[in-house]
Amino acid sequence: MKPFFLILCSLCFVQLAYAQDSQAYSDLRSKVDSIIQFEIEYKVDSTTNKMADMSKASRSTNGITCFSTTPQNPMTLLVLDGEIIAPEQLSTLTLNEVEVTKVFKKDDSTAMALYGTRAKNGIILLKSKG
């Protein structure tokens, strides 16, 4: 009975540790999320911040088929050391490793000049420390 109890306890511990790790946000991700929500005032909309289905997104003008390459409501652009990154990548970093250097708000002309329509809903520039 003791070995069974020991195995059961160890399995529960491993499962609990995995669940906490997979849902953990880093302090950097939390800070960036609050900047996106309160400073930039971007509202995440799961239906319009994804790329459109190309078969449905095309429109024809004078016999020329056009496709949109940006979503209607693109996510705030995250740039780390000059590279565009996905928000999920922030979970592996901390505020001790990265600093927020500049925040461009929605429809900022400088941001749009640098990154085009992808910067429609703002940019957060991040820089690695060290």
C-alpha positions in Angstrom: 0.0 0.0 0.0 2.9 2.4 0.8 4.5 2.1 -2.7 1.1 2.7 -4.3 0.6 5.9 -2.2 4.1 7.1 -3.0 3.6 6.6 -6.7 0.2 8.3 -6.6 1.7 11.3 -4.7 4.6 11.7 -7.1 2.3 11.6 -10.2 0.1 14.3 -8.6 3.1 16.4 -7.9 4.4 16.1 -11.5 1.0 16.9 -13.0 0.6 19.9 -10.7 4.1 21.2 -11.5 3.4 20.8 -15.3 0.0 22.6 -15.0 1.6 25.6 -13.2 4.5 25.8 -15.6 2.3 25.7 -18.8 0.1 28.5 -17.6 2.7 30.7 -16.0 3.2 34.3 -17.3 6.5 35.9 -16.8 6.7 39.4 -15.2 7.7 40.7 -18.6 4.6 39.2 -20.3 2.4 40.7 -17.5 3.9 44.2 -18.0 3.5 44.1 -21.8 -0.1 42.9 -21.4 -0.9 45.8 -19.1 0.8 48.3 -21.6 -1.3 46.8 -24.4 -4.5 47.0 -22.4 -4.1 50.3 -20.6 -1.6 52.5 -22.4 -2.2 51.5 -26.0 -5.9 50.6 -25.3 -5.9 47.6 -27.7 -8.8 45.3 -27.4 -8.1 41.7 -28.3 -10.7 40.3 -30.7 -10.1 36.7 -31.7 -12.2 37.1 -34.8 -10.4 40.1 -36.4 -6.8 39.8 -35.2 -6.1 36.6 -37.2 -5.3 36.3 -40.8 -8.3 35.9 -43.0 -9.0 32.7 -44.9 -7.6 33.4 -48.4 -10.4 31.7 -50.2 -13.0 33.9 -48.5 -10.8 37.1 -48.2 -10.2 37.6 -51.9 -12.1 40.2 -53.9 -12.1 40.8 -57.6 -11.6 44.3 -59.1 -11.7 44.5 -62.9 -10.7 40.9 -63.2 -7.8 41.2 -60.8 -8.1 39.1 -57.6 -6.8 40.9 -54.5 -5.9 39.4 -51.1 -5.4 41.1 -47.8 -2.1 40.2 -46.1 -2.9 41.9 -42.8 -5.7 41.1 -40.4 -8.5 43.7 -39.8 -7.4 44.2 -36.2 -3.7 43.3 -36.0 -2.2 42.6 -32.5 0.1 45.2 -31.1 3.5 44.6 -32.6 6.2 43.4 -30.3 9.8 44.0 -31.4 12.7 42.6 -29.4 16.2 43.7 -30.5 14.9 44.6 -34.0 13.0 41.3 -34.5 9.2 41.0 -34.5 8.2 38.4 -31.9 5.0 36.6 -30.9 3.5 37.4 -27.5 4.0 33.8 -26.4 7.7 34.3 -26.6 7.6 36.8 -23.8 6.7 34.0 -21.3 10.3 32.7 -21.5 11.8 36.1 -20.6 11.8 38.3 -17.4 12.1 42.0 -16.7 15.6 41.4 -15.5 16.6 40.3 -19.0 14.6 42.7 -21.1 13.5 46.4 -20.8 10.7 48.3 -22.5 12.4 51.1 -24.5 9.6 52.7 -26.4 5.8 52.5 -26.8 4.1 53.7 -29.9 0.3 54.1 -29.6 -2.4 53.3 -32.1 -2.1 54.9 -35.6 1.3 56.6 -34.7 2.8 58.0 -37.9 6.3 57.1 -36.9 5.4 53.5 -36.1 3.5 53.2 -39.4 6.5 54.6 -41.3 8.8 52.0 -39.6 6.6 48.9 -39.8 3.7 49.7 -42.1 0.1 48.6 -41.5 1.3 45.9 -39.0 1.9 48.8 -36.6 -1.7 50.0 -36.9 -2.4 49.1 -33.2 0.9 50.3 -31.8 4.4 48.9 -31.2 6.2 48.0 -28.1 10.0 48.1 -28.6 12.0 45.8 -26.2 15.7 45.6 -25.8 17.8 42.8 -24.1 19.8 44.0 -21.2 23.5 43.3 -21.3 
